[in-house]
Amino acid sequence: MKRDIGQELLEGIEAIKNGKGKRVTVNLPTDVQAIRKKIGLSQSAFAGLLGVSVRTLQEWEQGRRTPKGPAQALLRVADRHPEALLV
């Protein structure tokens, strides 16, 4: 049987509107500097590991910018399972 993704989405939206849907809370990494220091890397090394510029990492650490999308996911991995990134 073929799935009707559109219908599934509409049913999910309707369930949420009626208070019956699932809500997912995602904890975003807030202290990038603490994560970096916990792993024991310099800004340069940590930025390279995440694939961002040192300047971007500095902006995150100083609270002027917030990591988005894949960077958030990598920071969660770095925080919870740093050994996965250091292989």
N, CA, C and O atoms as a printed pandas DataFrame, in Angstrom:
     atom_number atom_name residue_name chain_id  residue_number  x_coord  y_coord  z_coord
0              1         N          MET        A               1    0.842   -1.174    0.000
1              2        CA          MET        A               1    0.000    0.000    0.000
2              3         C          MET        A               1    0.892    1.244    0.000
3              4         O          MET        A               1    1.867    1.322    0.747
4              5         N          LYS        A               2    0.552    2.184   -0.825
5              6        CA          LYS        A               2    1.320    3.413   -0.944
6              7         C          LYS        A               2    0.900    4.408    0.141
7              8         O          LYS        A               2   -0.288    4.604    0.394
8              9         N          ARG        A               3    1.901    5.035    0.781
9             10        CA          ARG        A               3    1.629    6.033    1.818
10            11         C          ARG        A               3    1.175    7.342    1.198
11            12         O          ARG        A               3    1.629    7.722    0.119
12            13         N          ASP        A               4    0.284    8.019    1.883
13            14        CA          ASP        A               4   -0.150    9.351    1.492
14            15         C          ASP        A               4    0.417   10.335    2.518
15            16         O          ASP        A               4   -0.224   10.663    3.517
16            17         N          ILE        A               5    1.633   10.791    2.238
17            18        CA          ILE        A               5    2.345   11.655    3.180
18            19         C          ILE        A               5    1.557   12.931    3.470
19            20         O          ILE        A               5    1.485   13.379    4.614
20            21         N          GLY        A               6    0.977   13.500    2.440
21            22        CA          GLY        A               6    0.195   14.724    2.620
22            23         C          GLY        A               6   -0.939   14.528    3.605
23            24         O          GLY        A               6   -1.174   15.370    4.472
24            25         N          GLN        A               7   -1.642   13.413    3.469
25            26        CA          GLN        A               7   -2.752   13.121    4.380
26            27         C          GLN        A               7   -2.238   12.891    5.795
27            28         O          GLN        A               7   -2.866   13.325    6.760
28            29         N          GLU        A               8   -1.090   12.205    5.927
29            30        CA          GLU        A               8   -0.508   11.978    7.244
30            31         C          GLU        A               8   -0.152   13.298    7.919
31            32         O          GLU        A               8   -0.373   13.465    9.119
32            33         N          LEU        A               9    0.399   14.234    7.152
33            34        CA          LEU        A               9    0.737   15.549    7.705
34            35         C          LEU        A               9   -0.512   16.291    8.160
35            36         O          LEU        A               9   -0.538   16.872    9.245
36            37         N          LEU        A              10   -1.534   16.268    7.333
37            38        CA          LEU        A              10   -2.788   16.939    7.701
38            39         C          LEU        A              10   -3.393   16.330    8.959
39            40         O          LEU        A              10   -3.900   17.052    9.817
40            41         N          GLU        A              11   -3.344   15.010    9.073
41            42        CA          GLU        A              11   -3.873   14.351   10.268
42            43         C          GLU        A              11   -3.045   14.721   11.493
43            44         O          GLU        A              11   -3.594   14.916   12.578
44            45         N          GLY        A              12   -1.730   14.820   11.327
45            46        CA          GLY        A              12   -0.865   15.220   12.436
46            47         C          GLY        A              12   -1.151   16.636   12.895
47            48         O          GLY        A              12   -1.200   16.907   14.095
48            49         N          ILE        A              13   -1.339   17.535   11.949
49            50        CA          ILE        A              13   -1.659   18.930   12.282
50            51         C          ILE        A              13   -2.992   19.002   13.014
51            52         O          ILE        A              13   -3.129   19.721   14.004
52            53         N          GLU        A              14   -3.963   18.259   12.526
53            54        CA          GLU        A              14   -5.287   18.249   13.160
54            55         C          GLU        A              14   -5.196   17.692   14.578
55            56         O          GLU        A              14   -5.847   18.206   15.487
56            57         N          ALA        A              15   -4.397   16.650   14.774
57            58        CA          ALA        A              15   -4.234   16.065   16.104
58            59         C          ALA        A              15   -3.605   17.068   17.063
59            60         O          ALA        A              15   -4.022   17.173   18.217
60            61         N          ILE        A              16   -2.607   17.804   16.591
61            62        CA          ILE        A              16   -1.968   18.816   17.435
62            63         C          ILE        A              16   -2.959   19.913   17.789
63            64         O          ILE        A              16   -3.010   20.361   18.935
64            65         N          LYS        A              17   -3.741   20.343   16.817
65            66        CA          LYS        A              17   -4.747   21.387   17.077
66            67         C          LYS        A              17   -5.755   20.925   18.115
67            68         O          LYS        A              17   -6.253   21.737   18.895
68            69         N          ASN        A              18   -6.064   19.632   18.139
69            70        CA          ASN        A              18   -7.044   19.091   19.085
70            71         C          ASN        A              18   -6.408   18.648   20.400
71            72         O          ASN        A              18   -7.085   18.088   21.262
72            73         N          GLY        A              19   -5.118   18.896   20.551
73            74        CA          GLY        A              19   -4.440   18.553   21.788
74            75         C          GLY        A              19   -4.092   17.081   21.929
75            76         O          GLY        A              19   -3.802   16.622   23.033
76            77         N          LYS        A              20   -4.115   16.339   20.844
77            78        CA          LYS        A              20   -3.848   14.902   20.904
78            79         C          LYS        A              20   -2.536   14.517   20.240
79            80         O          LYS        A              20   -2.141   13.352   20.275
80            81         N          GLY        A              21   -1.865   15.471   19.644
81            82        CA          GLY        A              21   -0.631   15.168   18.927
82            83         C          GLY        A              21    0.567   15.126   19.848
83            84         O          GLY        A              21    0.506   15.559   20.999
84            85         N          LYS        A              22    1.650   14.599   19.324
85            86        CA          LYS        A              22    2.901   14.542   20.071
86            87         C          LYS        A              22    3.676   15.827   19.841
87            88         O          LYS        A              22    3.759   16.337   18.724
88            89         N          ARG        A              23    4.234   16.330   20.916
89            90        CA          ARG        A              23    5.118   17.488   20.811
90            91         C          ARG        A              23    6.514   17.036   21.216
91            92         O          ARG        A              23    6.696   16.332   22.209
92            93         N          VAL        A              24    7.463   17.446   20.447
93            94        CA          VAL        A              24    8.837   17.044   20.690
94            95         C          VAL        A              24    9.627   18.272   21.125
95            96         O          VAL        A              24    9.587   19.314   20.471
96            97         N          THR        A              25   10.338   18.138   22.226
97            98        CA          THR        A              25   11.193   19.214   22.708
98            99         C          THR        A              25   12.636   18.829   22.447
99           100         O          THR        A              25   13.079   17.744   22.825
100          101         N          VAL        A              26   13.360   19.717   21.805
101          102        CA          VAL        A              26   14.765   19.478   21.514
102          103         C          VAL        A              26   15.581   20.475   22.311
103          104         O          VAL        A              26   15.389   21.686   22.195
104          105         N          ASN        A              27   16.487   19.961   23.116
105          106        CA          ASN        A              27   17.372   20.841   23.880
106          107         C          ASN        A              27   18.540   21.244   23.001
107          108         O          ASN        A              27   19.339   20.407   22.580
108          109         N          LEU        A              28   18.629   22.525   22.735
109          110        CA          LEU        A              28   19.702   23.028   21.895
110          111         C          LEU        A              28   20.926   23.313   22.743
111          112         O          LEU        A              28   20.809   23.761   23.884
112          113         N          PRO        A              29   22.101   23.054   22.187
113          114        CA          PRO        A              29   23.312   23.364   22.941
114          115         C          PRO        A              29   23.414   24.874   23.153
115          116         O          PRO        A              29   23.321   25.650   22.201
116          117         N          THR        A              30   23.602   25.275   24.386
117          118        CA          THR        A              30   23.620   26.704   24.676
118          119         C          THR        A              30   25.027   27.230   24.960
119          120         O          THR        A              30   25.329   28.386   24.665
120          121         N          ASP        A              31   25.861   26.409   25.513
121          122        CA          ASP        A              31   27.183   26.893   25.881
122          123         C          ASP        A              31   28.243   26.199   25.022
123          124         O          ASP        A              31   28.822   25.187   25.417
124          125         N          VAL        A              32   28.478   26.759   23.861
125          126        CA          VAL        A              32   29.411   26.182   22.900
126          127         C          VAL        A              32   30.815   26.142   23.490
127          128         O          VAL        A              32   31.542   25.167   23.301
128          129         N          GLN        A              33   31.195   27.186   24.196
129          130        CA          GLN        A              33   32.536   27.228   24.785
130          131         C          GLN        A              33   32.722   26.106   25.805
131          132         O          GLN        A              33   33.788   25.493   25.865
132          133         N          ALA        A              34   31.696   25.835   26.605
133          134        CA          ALA        A              34   31.801   24.761   27.599
134          135         C          ALA        A              34   31.957   23.405   26.916
135          136         O          ALA        A              34   32.715   22.555   27.384
136          137         N          ILE        A              35   31.248   23.204   25.820
137          138        CA          ILE        A              35   31.366   21.948   25.068
138          139         C          ILE        A              35   32.789   21.805   24.537
139          140         O          ILE        A              35   33.404   20.745   24.655
140          141         N          ARG        A              36   33.308   22.892   23.947
141          142        CA          ARG        A              36   34.665   22.861   23.389
142          143         C          ARG        A              36   35.703   22.574   24.468
143          144         O          ARG        A              36   36.614   21.770   24.269
144          145         N          LYS        A              37   35.558   23.238   25.609
145          146        CA          LYS        A              37   36.528   23.047   26.695
146          147         C          LYS        A              37   36.423   21.654   27.299
147          148         O          LYS        A              37   37.430   21.080   27.712
148          149         N          LYS        A              38   35.213   21.106   27.355
149          150        CA          LYS        A              38   35.025   19.760   27.879
150          151         C          LYS        A              38   35.787   18.741   27.027
151          152         O          LYS        A              38   36.334   17.768   27.546
152          153         N          ILE        A              39   35.813   18.979   25.721
153          154        CA          ILE        A              39   36.530   18.093   24.813
154          155         C          ILE        A              39   38.035   18.369   24.862
155          156         O          ILE        A              39   38.848   17.493   24.566
156          157         N          GLY        A              40   38.393   19.603   25.243
157          158        CA          GLY        A              40   39.798   19.951   25.383
158          159         C          GLY        A              40   40.459   20.391   24.086
159          160         O          GLY        A              40   41.643   20.132   23.868
160          161         N          LEU        A              41   39.695   21.056   23.225
161          162        CA          LEU        A              41   40.243   21.511   21.949
162          163         C          LEU        A              41   40.348   23.034   21.912
163          164         O          LEU        A              41   39.600   23.741   22.587
164          165         N          SER        A              42   41.289   23.518   21.113
165          166        CA          SER        A              42   41.400   24.958   20.877
166          167         C          SER        A              42   40.243   25.389   19.978
167          168         O          SER        A              42   39.563   24.553   19.383
168          169         N          GLN        A              43   40.028   26.694   19.887
169          170        CA          GLN        A              43   38.988   27.195   18.991
170          171         C          GLN        A              43   39.248   26.758   17.560
171          172         O          GLN        A              43   38.326   26.355   16.851
172          173         N          SER        A              44   40.481   26.836   17.144
173          174        CA          SER        A              44   40.843   26.478   15.777
174          175         C          SER        A              44   40.557   25.004   15.491
175          176         O          SER        A              44   39.987   24.666   14.453
176          177         N          ALA        A              45   40.955   24.134   16.412
177          178        CA          ALA        A              45   40.750   22.698   16.221
178          179         C          ALA        A              45   39.259   22.348   16.246
179          180         O          ALA        A              45   38.794   21.552   15.431
180          181         N          PHE        A              46   38.514   22.941   17.177
181          182        CA          PHE        A              46   37.082   22.648   17.289
182          183         C          PHE        A              46   36.328   23.169   16.072
183          184         O          PHE        A              46   35.435   22.494   15.560
184          185         N          ALA        A              47   36.678   24.357   15.608
185          186        CA          ALA        A              47   36.037   24.907   14.407
186          187         C          ALA        A              47   36.301   23.995   13.216
187          188         O          ALA        A              47   35.397   23.728   12.424
188          189         N          GLY        A              48   37.533   23.516   13.085
189          190        CA          GLY        A              48   37.860   22.605   11.998
190          191         C          GLY        A              48   37.079   21.310   12.082
191          192         O          GLY        A              48   36.632   20.784   11.063
192          193         N          LEU        A              49   36.913   20.795   13.285
193          194        CA          LEU        A              49   36.162   19.567   13.503
194          195         C          LEU        A              49   34.693   19.729   13.103
195          196         O          LEU        A              49   34.084   18.814   12.549
196          197         N          LEU        A              50   34.136   20.910   13.393
197          198        CA          LEU        A              50   32.734   21.179   13.059
198          199         C          LEU        A              50   32.547   21.649   11.617
199          200         O          LEU        A              50   31.427   21.667   11.107
200          201         N          GLY        A              51   33.648   22.031   10.962
201          202        CA          GLY        A              51   33.550   22.513    9.585
202          203         C          GLY        A              51   33.053   23.939    9.472
203          204         O          GLY        A              51   32.386   24.302    8.503
204          205         N          VAL        A              52   33.385   24.751   10.475
205          206        CA          VAL        A              52   33.013   26.165   10.449
206          207         C          VAL        A              52   34.280   27.000   10.617
207          208         O          VAL        A              52   35.330   26.482   10.998
208          209         N          SER        A              53   34.172   28.279   10.334
209          210        CA          SER        A              53   35.328   29.155   10.518
210          211         C          SER        A              53   35.535   29.441   12.003
211          212         O          SER        A              53   34.611   29.328   12.809
212          213         N          VAL        A              54   36.749   29.810   12.340
213          214        CA          VAL        A              54   37.053   30.171   13.724
214          215         C          VAL        A              54   36.193   31.367   14.132
215          216         O          VAL        A              54   35.711   31.437   15.263
216          217         N          ARG        A              55   36.008   32.290   13.217
217          218        CA          ARG        A              55   35.199   33.478   13.513
218          219         C          ARG        A              55   33.758   33.094   13.861
219          220         O          ARG        A              55   33.169   33.647   14.790
220          221         N          THR        A              56   33.198   32.145   13.109
221          222        CA          THR        A              56   31.832   31.683   13.394
222          223         C          THR        A              56   31.775   31.060   14.782
223          224         O          THR        A              56   30.845   31.326   15.544
224          225         N          LEU        A              57   32.761   30.234   15.116
225          226        CA          LEU        A              57   32.807   29.618   16.444
226          227         C          LEU        A              57   32.892   30.694   17.524
227          228         O          LEU        A              57   32.216   30.600   18.548
228          229         N          GLN        A              58   33.715   31.706   17.300
229          230        CA          GLN        A              58   33.833   32.797   18.268
230          231         C          GLN        A              58   32.502   33.532   18.437
231          232         O          GLN        A              58   32.133   33.900   19.553
232          233         N          GLU        A              59   31.793   33.742   17.349
233          234        CA          GLU        A              59   30.480   34.406   17.416
234          235         C          GLU        A              59   29.510   33.579   18.267
235          236         O          GLU        A              59   28.755   34.133   19.064
236          237         N          TRP        A              60   29.533   32.250   18.095
237          238        CA          TRP        A              60   28.676   31.379   18.903
238          239         C          TRP        A              60   29.057   31.457   20.366
239          240         O          TRP        A              60   28.195   31.588   21.234
240          241         N          GLU        A              61   30.355   31.375   20.639
241          242        CA          GLU        A              61   30.815   31.371   22.028
242          243         C          GLU        A              61   30.508   32.684   22.731
243          244         O          GLU        A              61   30.268   32.699   23.938
244          245         N          GLN        A              62   30.512   33.775   21.996
245          246        CA          GLN        A              62   30.253   35.081   22.594
246          247         C          GLN        A              62   28.775   35.451   22.568
247          248         O          GLN        A              62   28.398   36.530   23.024
248          249         N          GLY        A              63   27.937   34.564   22.037
249          250        CA          GLY        A              63   26.494   34.774   22.053
250          251         C          GLY        A              63   25.966   35.743   21.016
251          252         O          GLY        A              63   24.805   36.146   21.087
252          253         N          ARG        A              64   26.793   36.127   20.051
253          254        CA          ARG        A              64   26.336   37.059   19.022
254          255         C          ARG        A              64   25.592   36.352   17.903
255          256         O          ARG        A              64   24.801   36.967   17.188
256          257         N          ARG        A              65   25.849   35.049   17.753
257          258        CA          ARG        A              65   25.142   34.238   16.765
258          259         C          ARG        A              65   24.771   32.915   17.409
259          260         O          ARG        A              65   25.331   32.527   18.434
260          261         N          THR        A              66   23.818   32.231   16.794
261          262        CA          THR        A              66   23.354   30.942   17.294
262          263         C          THR        A              66   23.573   29.885   16.227
263          264         O          THR        A              66   23.244   30.111   15.063
264          265         N          PRO        A              67   24.119   28.737   16.599
265          266        CA          PRO        A              67   24.288   27.663   15.613
266          267         C          PRO        A              67   22.925   27.237   15.066
267          268         O          PRO        A              67   21.929   27.236   15.790
268          269         N          LYS        A              68   22.894   26.882   13.805
269          270        CA          LYS        A              68   21.652   26.465   13.153
270          271         C          LYS        A              68   21.821   25.071   12.566
271          272         O          LYS        A              68   22.940   24.637   12.293
272          273         N          GLY        A              69   20.728   24.384   12.376
273          274        CA          GLY        A              69   20.652   23.123   11.648
274          275         C          GLY        A              69   21.699   22.094   12.001
275          276         O          GLY        A              69   21.793   21.662   13.150
276          277         N          PRO        A              70   22.498   21.695   11.005
277          278        CA          PRO        A              70   23.486   20.636   11.220
278          279         C          PRO        A              70   24.506   20.979   12.309
279          280         O          PRO        A              70   24.992   20.083   13.000
280          281         N          ALA        A              71   24.829   22.240   12.467
281          282        CA          ALA        A              71   25.784   22.634   13.509
282          283         C          ALA        A              71   25.217   22.320   14.893
283          284         O          ALA        A              71   25.949   21.883   15.781
284          285         N          GLN        A              72   23.914   22.541   15.077
285          286        CA          GLN        A              72   23.283   22.204   16.355
286          287         C          GLN        A              72   23.397   20.707   16.623
287          288         O          GLN        A              72   23.705   20.289   17.739
288          289         N          ALA        A              73   23.148   19.909   15.597
289          290        CA          ALA        A              73   23.216   18.458   15.757
290          291         C          ALA        A              73   24.644   18.029   16.114
291          292         O          ALA        A              73   24.837   17.201   17.004
292          293         N          LEU        A              74   25.631   18.583   15.430
293          294        CA          LEU        A              74   27.023   18.239   15.735
294          295         C          LEU        A              74   27.408   18.661   17.151
295          296         O          LEU        A              74   28.140   17.949   17.839
296          297         N          LEU        A              75   26.916   19.809   17.579
297          298        CA          LEU        A              75   27.220   20.258   18.940
298          299         C          LEU        A              75   26.576   19.346   19.984
299          300         O          LEU        A              75   27.170   19.093   21.032
300          301         N          ARG        A              76   25.370   18.852   19.709
301          302        CA          ARG        A              76   24.748   17.899   20.630
302          303         C          ARG        A              76   25.565   16.617   20.713
303          304         O          ARG        A              76   25.757   16.068   21.799
304          305         N          VAL        A              77   26.048   16.138   19.567
305          306        CA          VAL        A              77   26.898   14.944   19.558
306          307         C          VAL        A              77   28.186   15.220   20.315
307          308         O          VAL        A              77   28.626   14.400   21.121
308          309         N          ALA        A              78   28.791   16.372   20.060
309          310        CA          ALA        A              78   30.039   16.734   20.737
310          311         C          ALA        A              78   29.843   16.801   22.247
311          312         O          ALA        A              78   30.738   16.434   23.008
312          313         N          ASP        A              79   28.685   17.264   22.676
313          314        CA          ASP        A              79   28.401   17.397   24.094
314          315         C          ASP        A              79   28.152   16.037   24.739
315          316         O          ASP        A              79   28.672   15.760   25.820
316          317         N          ARG        A              80   27.371   15.197   24.093
317          318        CA          ARG        A              80   26.964   13.923   24.685
318          319         C          ARG        A              80   27.924   12.774   24.401
319          320         O          ARG        A              80   28.121   11.903   25.248
320          321         N          HIS        A              81   28.520   12.772   23.213
321          322        CA          HIS        A              81   29.395   11.670   22.805
322          323         C          HIS        A              81   30.620   12.211   22.071
323          324         O          HIS        A              81   30.775   11.968   20.875
324          325         N          PRO        A              82   31.484   12.935   22.762
325          326        CA          PRO        A              82   32.636   13.554   22.083
326          327         C          PRO        A              82   33.546   12.543   21.401
327          328         O          PRO        A              82   34.212   12.868   20.418
328          329         N          GLU        A              83   33.578   11.329   21.913
329          330        CA          GLU        A              83   34.440   10.313   21.300
330          331         C          GLU        A              83   34.033   10.013   19.854
331          332         O          GLU        A              83   34.864    9.585   19.054
332          333         N          ALA        A              84   32.776   10.234   19.523
333          334        CA          ALA        A              84   32.302    9.991   18.154
334          335         C          ALA        A              84   32.937   10.969   17.168
335          336         O          ALA        A              84   33.124   10.628   16.000
336          337         N          LEU        A              85   33.264   12.157   17.611
337          338        CA          LEU        A              85   33.864   13.157   16.727
338          339         C          LEU        A              85   35.384   13.063   16.688
339          340         O          LEU        A              85   36.016   13.508   15.730
340          341         N          LEU        A              86   35.953   12.494   17.712
341          342        CA          LEU        A              86   37.401   12.491   17.832
342          343         C          LEU        A              86   38.054   11.235   17.259
343          344         O          LEU        A              86   39.251   11.019   17.451
344          345         N          VAL        A              87   37.301   10.429   16.578
345          346        CA          VAL        A              87   37.841    9.179   15.999
346          347         C          VAL        A              87   38.718    9.485   14.822
347          348         O          VAL        A              87   39.263    8.570   14.204
